[in-house]
Structures are given as structure tokens and as C-alpha cells.
């Protein structure tokens, strides 16, 4: 009758009366298997990404050791599969590789060992659904308390956090502490934290506000603002300033370099249109009023009556009034400058009222006539009948066959009247 083997260690059980003369050899091998299961230490040199830890019935095998020391130069995570999957196993595992190592037996939970981690594991041998459970080496409870000082007395000591030690805090000799990768130091909740988002990039993030309180805040690099900036005191810029968004200064803005604005420069008082006027020291806001208005589009408008008599009186040889008059029929002004109306006195006789009086009555007047239909009704003679500071009277006479004939009053088609003030 053939021998059988123990379920978990593969120790041979000799049937009564069997192995006459060789029984001692089998028994000695069994003792070696038991000895390995109780105290055996196996150094496993790992390579690649997977390997199998096998226990063979009636033989000394790697899977029969009590302690597993994991080594080897692996460049990524490695998975060790316990075989067969129906054996109960207990191992003390010491991961001395630089990578995380996973120990599995079936489709159930696995045990993950980070680099440098040591712990007990047990596999329940439940076949295809077997699980592997990790139990910490320390006998301390899950929550660890220290009543006084705690010191890590080696340089480059590492504090690891999480099941797979995904967050670490490393001692940098004579310098400080290093938080790994892009991990965050959070305050209050996940919305407020400090982290390195990329190599050389430090992020200060808050979901509401970041407040810095100090007598002096010294920034030695370029500052880039993508939002709004409000300054309640004095802002002094000794170099060039570039504002891509909106900037609000409640005090004094002193600039000794150039300022480039990508948006609007908004004055504190925006209830009326103002302009900046230099007073020899600084630029002051001045409200525009009177006959000139400036729209927020930059358009400048001068009121129709903005030309005062005193302005005209002080000018030399400027046009004080001009008008285009349709004379035929009832005289009417079709276009003009500085006129307020026209009076049709009679045929070929009209008086133009000047809106803002000229300096006096001693001004030059130019009158020409025009033909708008080809009938030559403009042919004839015009004369200035009378002129005053506020009016000018013009008459038109038709041409006669001879100079001895008496001229007759006549409506020309168009008259152009221009007064030059002195």
C-alpha cells in the first residue's frame, strides 16, 4: 500500500509494514521537512515580475521554509504565487528588494509588502479562491502612542504611511524632511494643501483664501496673477509690471518701470467721464464738463454753441460764419456754421442771422452764386447790402444787355456766403 502525505507540509506517512530496510531514510527526510517548517530560512532571489513558491510532497522544497527573505534586483512590482493552492501556509516575510512584492494563492485577497517591510502572512489553502492575509510583525496595537520623545536615530530614516506605503516622509541629513512625489500635506480637508505638482513646482492650494500676514513680504521672482488683485495700501513697482487681469489699488501705485495692461485701467470714481492730467508731480483725475464731452469709447463731442463771441473776437482771419442758401423761391439755409436763421426780404434779397455775434460789423464777406439746373440764373451781380455783428444782408441782380440799363432784382439758384471775423 502506498504512503500518504500531510496536507500542509508534505510529510510522508509510511504505511504499516512498508519500506522495510529504508524506513529510516524516509523518517530522516521527514524530520528535515519538519525542521525546515519550524526554523528554515530561505533567501529567494527574485527576477522578472512573477515567480512560484512550491511545496512538494515528500521532498525538501522552497515552500517548506518558515522564513522568506526576498532579494534580487527587480525594476518593478513582483508577484509570488503559493503552490499548491490547497495547502495552509504560514510565513515570516522580509522584503529586502527595492520594489513592492505581492504574495497570492488564489483569487481572494493578497498580501502586499512594500520595500523594506517585514510581516507574517498566512494562506488559507481554500483552492482557487484562497486568500493571503498579512499580520504586522510588531505586537503593538494598531494605534501606537508614545508618552515622550520619539527619535529616528539614523540618517535618511523613512516614515511610511498606508498599506503599500504610498506616502513617505524621509529624513534628509542636516537639511529637513522630504515628502515623496506629488503627495500633499493637507490642512483641515482635501481642499487646502501644499504639494509639488511637478518637478520644481510648489502648489499652495486653498478652496477659499490664502492669507499671509507679515510686516514685509519679499518676493524675489516674477509674479504672475491670473485673477484679480486688490491692494489696500501702497504698491511700488521698481521694474516692469504686467497685469493680464484686473488690478485694484486702494492706495498709491508707484511705478519706476513700465506697466503693461492687458485689461482696463479703472479709476476709483467711475460715475462720470474723467481724464488724467499731469500736474508736474503725478497724474490727477479731472472731470470733463462744459461744452466738451468724452464718451467711454474715446469720442470727443463739442457743443454746437461752444464757439463763443469772445473766442471769435480774438481770432484773426477765421471763418466766423458760412452758409449755403437756396435762394430761388423762398430763401432757405441748406447747410451752415454759426447761423440761427434766414429772412427772405424780397426777390433776390435775404438776411442771414448769425448765431454767435462776430466781434463787430467790420468783417469781410464773400458771396458767390451757383447754378443747380443749367439755366444760368446765377449770372448777374451780388452785393452785400448791410452787415452787423449779428446779421448780414445780401442782394442779387440779374444781368442787363448794357451797362446803362437798370438792373433788376433776381433770385439766383444758390448763394454761398462766408464771413471772416477779424
C-alpha positions in Angstrom: 0.0 0.0 0.0 1.4 3.4 -1.0 2.4 6.1 1.5 0.3 9.3 2.0 1.4 12.8 2.9 0.4 15.5 5.4 -1.8 18.2 3.8 0.3 21.3 4.5 4.0 20.3 4.9 4.0 17.2 2.6 5.5 14.9 5.3 5.3 11.3 4.2 3.2 8.9 6.3 4.6 5.3 5.9 2.0 2.6 5.8 2.5 -0.2 8.4 4.9 -2.9 7.2 6.1 -0.8 4.3 9.7 0.4 3.4 11.5 -2.5 5.2 15.1 -1.5 5.3 14.5 2.1 4.1 12.2 3.3 6.7 14.9 5.2 8.5 15.8 7.2 5.3 12.2 8.3 4.8 11.9 9.2 8.5 15.0 11.3 8.5 13.7 13.2 5.4 10.5 13.8 7.3 12.4 15.2 10.2 14.3 17.6 7.8 11.0 18.8 6.4 9.7 19.4 9.9 12.9 21.2 10.9 12.6 23.4 7.8 8.9 24.2 8.6 9.8 25.2 12.1 13.0 27.2 11.6 14.0 27.2 8.0 15.1 30.5 6.4 15.1 30.8 2.6 16.7 33.6 0.6 14.7 34.0 -2.6 16.4 35.9 -5.4 13.6 37.4 -7.4 13.7 38.4 -11.1 11.1 39.5 -13.6 7.6 40.1 -12.4 6.3 36.7 -11.3 7.5 33.5 -9.5 6.0 30.4 -7.8 6.7 29.2 -4.3 6.1 25.5 -4.3 5.8 22.8 -1.6 6.4 19.3 -3.0 5.2 16.2 -1.1 8.0 14.1 0.4 10.8 16.5 -0.6 12.7 19.4 0.7 11.3 22.4 -1.2 11.4 26.2 -1.1 7.8 26.4 0.0 8.6 24.4 3.1 10.7 27.2 4.8 9.4 29.2 7.7 11.1 32.5 6.9 11.3 34.0 3.4 14.0 36.7 2.7 13.2 38.4 -0.6 16.1 39.8 -2.6 17.2 40.4 -6.2 17.3 43.4 -8.5 13.8 43.8 -9.8 12.8 47.0 -11.5 9.0 46.8 -10.9 6.5 45.1 -8.7 6.7 41.3 -8.4 4.1 38.6 -7.5 4.8 35.3 -5.7 2.2 32.6 -6.1 2.0 30.0 -3.3 1.5 26.5 -4.8 -0.4 24.3 -4.4 -3.4 26.4 -3.6 -5.0 23.9 -1.2 -2.2 24.0 1.5 -2.4 26.1 4.6 0.8 28.1 5.0 2.4 30.5 7.5 5.4 32.6 6.5 7.5 35.3 8.1 8.4 37.5 5.1 11.2 40.1 4.9 11.1 42.2 1.6 14.6 43.5 1.0 14.0 44.4 -2.6 13.5 48.0 -3.8 10.0 47.2 -5.1 6.6 46.2 -3.8 6.1 42.4 -3.7 2.6 40.7 -3.7 2.0 37.2 -2.3 -1.0 35.4 -3.5 -2.5 31.9 -3.5 -5.9 32.3 -5.2 -8.4 34.8 -6.4 -9.0 36.1 -2.9 -7.2 38.9 -1.1 -3.4 39.2 -1.4 -0.7 40.5 0.8 1.4 43.4 -0.4 4.9 44.1 1.0 6.5 47.5 0.4 10.2 47.8 0.1 11.9 47.1 3.4 8.7 45.8 5.1 8.6 42.6 7.2 5.4 40.8 8.4 3.7 37.5 8.9 1.3 36.1 6.3 -0.9 33.1 6.3 -2.6 31.5 3.3 -5.9 29.6 4.0 -5.4 26.9 1.2 -9.0 27.4 0.0 -8.2 26.3 -3.5 -8.9 28.7 -6.4 -10.4 31.3 -4.1 -7.6 31.1 -1.5 -6.7 34.3 0.4 -3.4 35.6 1.9 -3.5 37.7 5.0 -0.7 39.9 6.3 -0.1 40.4 10.0 2.3 43.0 11.3 5.5 41.8 13.0 5.1 44.2 15.9 3.0 43.1 18.8 2.0 46.7 19.4 -1.7 47.6 18.9 -2.9 49.3 15.6 -2.8 52.7 17.3 0.6 53.5 18.6 1.2 56.0 21.4 4.5 57.5 22.7 4.5 59.1 26.1 7.5 61.3 25.5 10.1 62.0 22.7 10.3 59.7 19.6 13.6 59.7 17.7 14.6 58.0 14.4 18.3 57.8 15.0 19.6 57.0 11.5 20.1 59.4 8.6 17.7 59.0 5.7 15.1 57.3 8.0 11.8 56.9 6.4 8.3 57.0 7.8 5.8 55.2 5.6 2.1 55.6 5.6 -0.6 53.3 4.1 -1.0 49.6 3.3 1.5 49.9 0.4 3.5 52.8 1.9 2.4 55.1 -0.9 3.1 58.2 1.2 6.6 58.6 2.8 8.4 61.2 4.9 12.1 60.9 4.5 14.9 62.4 6.7 17.4 64.5 4.6 20.6 64.7 6.6 21.3 68.2 8.0 18.5 69.6 5.8 15.0 68.7 6.6 12.1 66.3 5.7 11.1 65.1 2.2 7.5 64.3 1.2 7.6 61.9 -1.7 6.4 62.5 -5.2 3.4 64.8 -5.6 1.9 63.8 -2.2 0.1 66.5 -0.3 0.4 68.0 3.2 -3.3 68.7 3.9 -4.9 71.1 6.4 -8.5 70.6 7.6 -9.7 68.9 4.5 -8.5 67.9 1.0 -9.3 71.4 -0.4 -6.4 73.0 1.4 -2.9 71.6 0.9 0.8 72.1 -0.1 2.3 69.8 -2.7 4.8 69.5 -5.5 2.6 69.2 -8.7 5.6 68.9 -11.0 9.4 68.9 -10.7 10.3 72.4 -9.3 6.6 73.5 -9.0 5.2 74.1 -5.4 1.4 74.4 -5.1 -0.3 76.3 -2.3 -4.0 75.4 -2.7 -7.0 76.6 -0.7 -10.6 76.4 -1.7 -11.4 79.8 -0.3 -8.4 82.0 0.6 -4.7 82.0 1.3 -3.7 84.6 3.9 -0.2 85.8 4.5 0.4 88.1 7.5 3.8 89.8 7.9 5.3 93.3 8.1 7.2 92.7 4.9 6.6 90.1 2.2 9.7 89.8 0.0 9.1 88.1 -3.5 12.4 87.7 -5.4 11.0 86.2 -8.6 8.4 87.0 -11.3 4.8 87.1 -10.1 2.0 86.0 -12.4 -1.6 86.8 -11.4 -4.4 85.2 -13.5 -7.2 86.6 -11.3 -7.9 90.0 -9.7 -5.5 91.8 -7.3 -6.7 94.2 -4.6 -4.1 96.4 -2.9 -5.3 98.3 0.2 -2.0 100.3 0.7 0.8 101.4 -1.4 2.0 99.3 -4.4 5.5 100.1 -5.5 6.9 98.5 -8.7 10.6 99.1 -9.3 10.7 97.1 -12.6 8.2 96.4 -15.3 4.7 95.3 -14.4 2.4 93.3 -16.5 -1.3 92.9 -15.5 -3.2 90.3 -17.5 -6.4 90.5 -15.4 -8.0 93.3 -13.3 -5.9 95.2 -10.7 -7.4 97.3 -7.9 -5.2 99.7 -5.9 -6.9 101.4 -2.9 -3.8 103.5 -2.0 -0.8 104.7 -4.0 0.7 102.9 -7.0 4.3 103.9 -7.5 6.0 102.6 -10.7 9.5 103.4 -11.8 9.5 101.0 -14.8 6.9 100.2 -17.4 3.4 98.9 -16.8 1.7 96.8 -19.4 -2.1 96.4 -19.0 -3.9 93.5 -20.7 -7.2 94.8 -19.4 -8.7 98.1 -18.3 -7.3 100.9 -16.1 -10.3 101.8 -13.9 -10.4 105.0 -11.9 -11.9 104.9 -8.3 -14.6 107.4 -9.4 -16.4 105.9 -12.4 -19.6 107.8 -12.1 -18.6 110.4 -14.7 -16.1 110.6 -17.6 -12.7 111.8 -16.5 -9.3 112.3 -17.9 -5.7 112.1 -16.5 -3.9 115.4 -16.3 -0.2 115.7 -15.3 0.4 118.4 -12.6 4.2 118.2 -12.7 4.3 115.5 -9.9 1.7 113.0 -10.7 -1.4 112.3 -12.8 -4.7 113.6 -11.4 -8.2 112.7 -12.3 -10.1 115.7 -13.8 -13.8 115.6 -14.7 -14.6 116.8 -18.2 -17.5 119.3 -18.2 -18.9 122.3 -20.1 -19.1 122.3 -23.9 -16.8 119.3 -24.4 -17.8 115.7 -23.6 -15.8 112.5 -23.9 -17.6 109.2 -24.3 -16.2 105.9 -22.8 -15.4 104.9 -26.4 -13.0 107.9 -26.7 -15.3 110.0 -28.9 -15.0 113.8 -28.3 -18.1 116.0 -28.8 -18.0 119.8 -28.9 -21.4 121.5 -28.3 -22.8 123.5 -31.3 -22.6 126.8 -29.3 -19.2 126.2 -27.9 -17.6 128.9 -30.1 -18.0 132.0 -28.0 -18.1 135.6 -29.3 -15.0 136.3 -27.3 -13.2 133.5 -29.0 -14.2 134.7 -32.4 -13.3 138.3 -31.5 -9.8 137.3 -30.5 -9.2 135.3 -33.7 -7.5 136.8 -36.8 -9.0 136.0 -40.2 -11.0 133.0 -39.0 -14.3 131.9 -40.5 -17.0 133.3 -38.2 -20.0 132.1 -40.3 -20.7 130.4 -43.5 -23.9 129.2 -45.1 -25.3 127.6 -48.3 -28.6 129.3 -49.2 -31.2 128.0 -51.7 -32.4 131.4 -53.0 -35.0 130.7 -55.7 -38.5 130.9 -54.3 -38.3 131.4 -50.5 -34.7 131.7 -49.4 -33.6 128.8 -47.1 -30.4 127.7 -45.5 -29.4 124.2 -46.5 -26.1 124.0 -44.6 -24.2 126.3 -42.4 -21.9 127.2 -39.5 -22.9 129.6 -36.7 -26.3 130.6 -38.1 -29.6 130.8 -36.4 -32.0 131.6 -39.3 -32.7 133.5 -42.6 -35.2 136.1 -43.6 -36.4 136.3 -47.3 -36.8 140.1 -47.7 -37.9 140.0 -51.4 -36.8 138.7 -54.8 -33.0 138.2 -54.7 -32.8 139.8 -51.2 -32.2 137.8 -47.9 -30.7 138.4 -44.5 -28.8 135.7 -42.5 -28.9 135.8 -38.7 -25.6 134.9 -37.1 -26.0 132.6 -34.1 -23.0 133.9 -32.0 -22.2 137.5 -32.9 -19.0 138.3 -34.6 -16.6 140.8 -32.9 -18.2 143.8 -34.7 -19.6 144.8 -38.1 -16.2 145.3 -39.6 -15.6 141.9 -41.2 -15.1 140.7 -44.7 -17.9 138.9 -46.6 -17.5 136.7 -49.6 -20.6 135.8 -51.7 -20.6 133.5 -54.8 -23.6 132.1 -56.7 -24.2 128.7 -58.1 -26.3 127.1 -60.8 -28.1 123.9 -59.9 -30.1 123.2 -63.1 -28.1 124.7 -66.1 -30.3 127.8 -66.6 -27.6 130.2 -65.8 -29.8 132.0 -63.3 -26.7 132.6 -61.2 -25.3 135.0 -63.9 -25.6 138.5 -62.5 -24.3 140.6 -59.7 -24.4 140.2 -55.9 -23.8 142.8 -53.3 -23.7 143.0 -49.5 -26.5 145.4 -48.7 -25.8 145.6 -44.9 -23.8 143.9 -42.2 -23.8 143.9 -38.4 -22.2 141.8 -35.7 -25.3 139.5 -35.8 -26.6 139.8 -39.4 -25.6 140.1 -43.0 -27.9 141.2 -45.9 -27.2 140.0 -49.4 -28.9 141.1 -52.7 -28.7 139.6 -56.2 -29.4 141.4 -59.5 -29.8 139.9 -63.0 -27.5 140.9 -65.8 -28.7 143.5 -68.4 -27.8 143.9 -72.1 -25.9 147.2 -71.4 -24.4 148.9 -68.5 -26.8 151.8 -69.0 -29.8 149.7 -68.4 -31.3 149.5 -65.0 -30.5 146.2 -63.1 -33.4 144.1 -61.9 -33.6 142.1 -58.7 -33.4 138.3 -59.4 -33.3 135.1 -57.4 -30.2 133.1 -58.3 -30.3 129.3 -57.7 -27.7 129.0 -54.9 -25.7 131.6 -52.9 -22.6 130.8 -50.8 -22.0 133.3 -48.0 -18.8 133.4 -45.9 -18.0 135.9 -43.2 -14.4 136.3 -42.0 -14.1 137.7 -38.5 -11.3 140.0 -37.5 
